[in-house]
Amino acid sequence: MTEARKILVVEDDDVTRELMRMTLERQGYGVTTAENGVRGS
């Protein structure tokens, strides 16, 4: 069994962040999102 690929999306624009999340999830990534660098660290 292979480990799921994971990615962190840090984007301050809500719509862009959600579009990136949906696109990456369709490509098989596990996605975590944050609205700024402080939240993403």
N, CA, C and O atoms as a CHARMM CRD file, in Angstrom:
* protein
*
  164
    1    1 MET  N      0.84500  -1.17800   0.00000 PROA 1      0.00000
    2    1 MET  CA     0.00000   0.00000   0.00000 PROA 1      0.00000
    3    1 MET  C      0.89600   1.24800   0.00000 PROA 1      0.00000
    4    1 MET  O      1.86300   1.31600   0.75800 PROA 1      0.00000
    5    2 THR  N      0.57200   2.23600  -0.85200 PROA 2      0.00000
    6    2 THR  CA     1.35500   3.46600  -0.89900 PROA 2      0.00000
    7    2 THR  C      0.73300   4.51600   0.00500 PROA 2      0.00000
    8    2 THR  O     -0.48100   4.54500   0.20900 PROA 2      0.00000
    9    3 GLU  N      1.58600   5.37500   0.54100 PROA 3      0.00000
   10    3 GLU  CA     1.12000   6.44600   1.40300 PROA 3      0.00000
   11    3 GLU  C      0.48600   7.54500   0.55300 PROA 3      0.00000
   12    3 GLU  O      0.97600   7.85300  -0.53300 PROA 3      0.00000
   13    4 ALA  N     -0.60300   8.13600   1.04700 PROA 4      0.00000
   14    4 ALA  CA    -1.28400   9.21200   0.32600 PROA 4      0.00000
   15    4 ALA  C     -0.37300  10.42200   0.20700 PROA 4      0.00000
   16    4 ALA  O      0.35000  10.75900   1.14500 PROA 4      0.00000
   17    5 ARG  N     -0.40800  11.06400  -0.93300 PROA 5      0.00000
   18    5 ARG  CA     0.35000  12.29500  -1.13500 PROA 5      0.00000
   19    5 ARG  C     -0.39700  13.42900  -0.43700 PROA 5      0.00000
   20    5 ARG  O     -1.62100  13.52800  -0.52700 PROA 5      0.00000
   21    6 LYS  N      0.34100  14.26900   0.24700 PROA 6      0.00000
   22    6 LYS  CA    -0.26900  15.35500   1.00900 PROA 6      0.00000
   23    6 LYS  C      0.33000  16.68200   0.57300 PROA 6      0.00000
   24    6 LYS  O      1.50600  16.76100   0.21700 PROA 6      0.00000
   25    7 ILE  N     -0.49500  17.72800   0.60700 PROA 7      0.00000
   26    7 ILE  CA    -0.03300  19.05000   0.22500 PROA 7      0.00000
   27    7 ILE  C     -0.71900  20.09800   1.09500 PROA 7      0.00000
   28    7 ILE  O     -1.87800  19.94200   1.48100 PROA 7      0.00000
   29    8 LEU  N      0.00900  21.16000   1.39200 PROA 8      0.00000
   30    8 LEU  CA    -0.53000  22.29300   2.14300 PROA 8      0.00000
   31    8 LEU  C     -0.70900  23.45400   1.18600 PROA 8      0.00000
   32    8 LEU  O      0.24300  23.86900   0.52500 PROA 8      0.00000
   33    9 VAL  N     -1.91800  23.98000   1.10500 PROA 9      0.00000
   34    9 VAL  CA    -2.22600  25.14100   0.27700 PROA 9      0.00000
   35    9 VAL  C     -2.39000  26.33700   1.20800 PROA 9      0.00000
   36    9 VAL  O     -3.25800  26.33700   2.08100 PROA 9      0.00000
   37   10 VAL  N     -1.55500  27.35500   1.01700 PROA 10     0.00000
   38   10 VAL  CA    -1.66100  28.59400   1.78700 PROA 10     0.00000
   39   10 VAL  C     -2.03600  29.69500   0.80300 PROA 10     0.00000
   40   10 VAL  O     -1.25300  30.04000  -0.08200 PROA 10     0.00000
   41   11 GLU  N     -3.22700  30.24000   0.96200 PROA 11     0.00000
   42   11 GLU  CA    -3.75000  31.25000   0.03600 PROA 11     0.00000
   43   11 GLU  C     -4.74000  32.11600   0.79000 PROA 11     0.00000
   44   11 GLU  O     -5.62100  31.59900   1.47700 PROA 11     0.00000
   45   12 ASP  N     -4.60300  33.44500   0.66900 PROA 12     0.00000
   46   12 ASP  CA    -5.48200  34.33100   1.42300 PROA 12     0.00000
   47   12 ASP  C     -6.84900  34.54400   0.77000 PROA 12     0.00000
   48   12 ASP  O     -7.78700  34.96800   1.44500 PROA 12     0.00000
   49   13 ASP  N     -6.98100  34.26400  -0.51100 PROA 13     0.00000
   50   13 ASP  CA    -8.26100  34.41600  -1.18100 PROA 13     0.00000
   51   13 ASP  C     -9.08300  33.13000  -1.02700 PROA 13     0.00000
   52   13 ASP  O     -8.64900  32.05300  -1.43700 PROA 13     0.00000
   53   14 ASP  N    -10.26600  33.25700  -0.43600 PROA 14     0.00000
   54   14 ASP  CA   -11.10300  32.08600  -0.14100 PROA 14     0.00000
   55   14 ASP  C    -11.46900  31.28400  -1.38500 PROA 14     0.00000
   56   14 ASP  O    -11.39700  30.05500  -1.37500 PROA 14     0.00000
   57   15 VAL  N    -11.85900  31.97100  -2.45300 PROA 15     0.00000
   58   15 VAL  CA   -12.29400  31.27800  -3.66600 PROA 15     0.00000
   59   15 VAL  C    -11.12400  30.54100  -4.30600 PROA 15     0.00000
   60   15 VAL  O    -11.26500  29.38300  -4.69700 PROA 15     0.00000
   61   16 THR  N     -9.98600  31.19100  -4.41600 PROA 16     0.00000
   62   16 THR  CA    -8.80800  30.56100  -5.00400 PROA 16     0.00000
   63   16 THR  C     -8.36300  29.36500  -4.17800 PROA 16     0.00000
   64   16 THR  O     -8.02300  28.31700  -4.72600 PROA 16     0.00000
   65   17 ARG  N     -8.36700  29.52200  -2.85700 PROA 17     0.00000
   66   17 ARG  CA    -7.96900  28.42900  -1.96400 PROA 17     0.00000
   67   17 ARG  C     -8.88200  27.21800  -2.14500 PROA 17     0.00000
   68   17 ARG  O     -8.40300  26.08500  -2.18800 PROA 17     0.00000
   69   18 GLU  N    -10.18500  27.44500  -2.24900 PROA 18     0.00000
   70   18 GLU  CA   -11.13300  26.34700  -2.41700 PROA 18     0.00000
   71   18 GLU  C    -10.97400  25.68200  -3.78200 PROA 18     0.00000
   72   18 GLU  O    -11.04100  24.45600  -3.87900 PROA 18     0.00000
   73   19 LEU  N    -10.76700  26.45900  -4.82400 PROA 19     0.00000
   74   19 LEU  CA   -10.55100  25.88600  -6.16000 PROA 19     0.00000
   75   19 LEU  C     -9.28600  25.03400  -6.19400 PROA 19     0.00000
   76   19 LEU  O     -9.26900  23.95600  -6.78900 PROA 19     0.00000
   77   20 MET  N     -8.23500  25.52100  -5.55600 PROA 20     0.00000
   78   20 MET  CA    -6.99200  24.75100  -5.50100 PROA 20     0.00000
   79   20 MET  C     -7.20700  23.45400  -4.73300 PROA 20     0.00000
   80   20 MET  O     -6.72100  22.40100  -5.14700 PROA 20     0.00000
   81   21 ARG  N     -7.93000  23.51800  -3.62000 PROA 21     0.00000
   82   21 ARG  CA    -8.20500  22.32800  -2.82100 PROA 21     0.00000
   83   21 ARG  C     -8.96000  21.28500  -3.63800 PROA 21     0.00000
   84   21 ARG  O     -8.58600  20.11200  -3.65800 PROA 21     0.00000
   85   22 MET  N    -10.02100  21.71700  -4.31100 PROA 22     0.00000
   86   22 MET  CA   -10.83300  20.78300  -5.09200 PROA 22     0.00000
   87   22 MET  C    -10.02800  20.16500  -6.23600 PROA 22     0.00000
   88   22 MET  O    -10.11700  18.96300  -6.48200 PROA 22     0.00000
   89   23 THR  N     -9.24900  20.98000  -6.92700 PROA 23     0.00000
   90   23 THR  CA    -8.43900  20.48700  -8.04000 PROA 23     0.00000
   91   23 THR  C     -7.42300  19.45900  -7.57000 PROA 23     0.00000
   92   23 THR  O     -7.27200  18.40400  -8.18700 PROA 23     0.00000
   93   24 LEU  N     -6.73100  19.76000  -6.48500 PROA 24     0.00000
   94   24 LEU  CA    -5.70600  18.84800  -5.97500 PROA 24     0.00000
   95   24 LEU  C     -6.31400  17.55700  -5.42900 PROA 24     0.00000
   96   24 LEU  O     -5.74300  16.48100  -5.61000 PROA 24     0.00000
   97   25 GLU  N     -7.45200  17.65400  -4.77200 PROA 25     0.00000
   98   25 GLU  CA    -8.10600  16.44100  -4.26000 PROA 25     0.00000
   99   25 GLU  C     -8.51800  15.52200  -5.40600 PROA 25     0.00000
  100   25 GLU  O     -8.41200  14.30200  -5.28800 PROA 25     0.00000
  101   26 ARG  N     -8.98700  16.09400  -6.51200 PROA 26     0.00000
  102   26 ARG  CA    -9.34000  15.28200  -7.68200 PROA 26     0.00000
  103   26 ARG  C     -8.13100  14.56600  -8.25700 PROA 26     0.00000
  104   26 ARG  O     -8.26500  13.52100  -8.89400 PROA 26     0.00000
  105   27 GLN  N     -6.95600  15.12600  -8.03300 PROA 27     0.00000
  106   27 GLN  CA    -5.72600  14.52100  -8.52500 PROA 27     0.00000
  107   27 GLN  C     -5.13900  13.53200  -7.52500 PROA 27     0.00000
  108   27 GLN  O     -4.07000  12.96700  -7.76100 PROA 27     0.00000
  109   28 GLY  N     -5.83200  13.32000  -6.41000 PROA 28     0.00000
  110   28 GLY  CA    -5.42000  12.29700  -5.46600 PROA 28     0.00000
  111   28 GLY  C     -4.63500  12.78000  -4.26200 PROA 28     0.00000
  112   28 GLY  O     -4.12800  11.96500  -3.49200 PROA 28     0.00000
  113   29 TYR  N     -4.52300  14.08100  -4.08500 PROA 29     0.00000
  114   29 TYR  CA    -3.78500  14.60500  -2.93500 PROA 29     0.00000
  115   29 TYR  C     -4.69100  14.71500  -1.71700 PROA 29     0.00000
  116   29 TYR  O     -5.89200  14.95900  -1.84000 PROA 29     0.00000
  117   30 GLY  N     -4.10400  14.53200  -0.54800 PROA 30     0.00000
  118   30 GLY  CA    -4.75100  14.90100   0.69800 PROA 30     0.00000
  119   30 GLY  C     -4.38900  16.36200   0.91200 PROA 30     0.00000
  120   30 GLY  O     -3.20600  16.69800   0.95400 PROA 30     0.00000
  121   31 VAL  N     -5.37000  17.23300   1.04700 PROA 31     0.00000
  122   31 VAL  CA    -5.11700  18.67600   1.07200 PROA 31     0.00000
  123   31 VAL  C     -5.47900  19.26400   2.42800 PROA 31     0.00000
  124   31 VAL  O     -6.55400  19.01700   2.97400 PROA 31     0.00000
  125   32 THR  N     -4.55000  20.04600   2.94800 PROA 32     0.00000
  126   32 THR  CA    -4.79700  20.88000   4.11700 PROA 32     0.00000
  127   32 THR  C     -4.68900  22.31700   3.63800 PROA 32     0.00000
  128   32 THR  O     -3.81200  22.63700   2.83500 PROA 32     0.00000
  129   33 THR  N     -5.56600  23.18400   4.11900 PROA 33     0.00000
  130   33 THR  CA    -5.53400  24.57500   3.68200 PROA 33     0.00000
  131   33 THR  C     -5.31100  25.51600   4.86600 PROA 33     0.00000
  132   33 THR  O     -5.61600  25.20300   6.01700 PROA 33     0.00000
  133   34 ALA  N     -4.76800  26.67400   4.52700 PROA 34     0.00000
  134   34 ALA  CA    -4.57800  27.74100   5.51500 PROA 34     0.00000
  135   34 ALA  C     -4.74700  29.06900   4.79900 PROA 34     0.00000
  136   34 ALA  O     -4.41100  29.19700   3.62200 PROA 34     0.00000
  137   35 GLU  N     -5.26800  30.05500   5.51500 PROA 35     0.00000
  138   35 GLU  CA    -5.52000  31.35200   4.89400 PROA 35     0.00000
  139   35 GLU  C     -4.32900  32.31500   4.95500 PROA 35     0.00000
  140   35 GLU  O     -4.35500  33.37600   4.33200 PROA 35     0.00000
  141   36 ASN  N     -3.29100  31.94600   5.70300 PROA 36     0.00000
  142   36 ASN  CA    -2.08700  32.79600   5.72300 PROA 36     0.00000
  143   36 ASN  C     -0.89500  31.98200   6.23600 PROA 36     0.00000
  144   36 ASN  O     -1.05400  30.85100   6.69700 PROA 36     0.00000
  145   37 GLY  N      0.27700  32.56400   6.15200 PROA 37     0.00000
  146   37 GLY  CA     1.48100  31.86600   6.52600 PROA 37     0.00000
  147   37 GLY  C      1.55500  31.48900   8.00100 PROA 37     0.00000
  148   37 GLY  O      2.12400  30.45700   8.35600 PROA 37     0.00000
  149   38 VAL  N      0.98500  32.32100   8.84800 PROA 38     0.00000
  150   38 VAL  CA     0.99100  32.01100  10.28600 PROA 38     0.00000
  151   38 VAL  C      0.17400  30.75700  10.54100 PROA 38     0.00000
  152   38 VAL  O      0.60800  29.87900  11.28700 PROA 38     0.00000
  153   39 ARG  N     -0.98200  30.66100   9.94400 PROA 39     0.00000
  154   39 ARG  CA    -1.84300  29.47900  10.10700 PROA 39     0.00000
  155   39 ARG  C     -1.23400  28.25100   9.43900 PROA 39     0.00000
  156   39 ARG  O     -1.47000  27.12300   9.87300 PROA 39     0.00000
  157   40 GLY  N     -0.46200  28.46700   8.39700 PROA 40     0.00000
  158   40 GLY  CA     0.10700  27.35400   7.65200 PROA 40     0.00000
  159   40 GLY  C      1.34800  26.74500   8.27100 PROA 40     0.00000
  160   40 GLY  O      1.78500  25.66800   7.86400 PROA 40     0.00000
  161   41 SER  N      1.91900  27.42800   9.25300 PROA 41     0.00000
  162   41 SER  CA     3.16300  26.90800   9.82500 PROA 41     0.00000
  163   41 SER  C      2.93000  25.97700  10.99100 PROA 41     0.00000
  164   41 SER  O      3.88600  25.46400  11.57200 PROA 41     0.00000
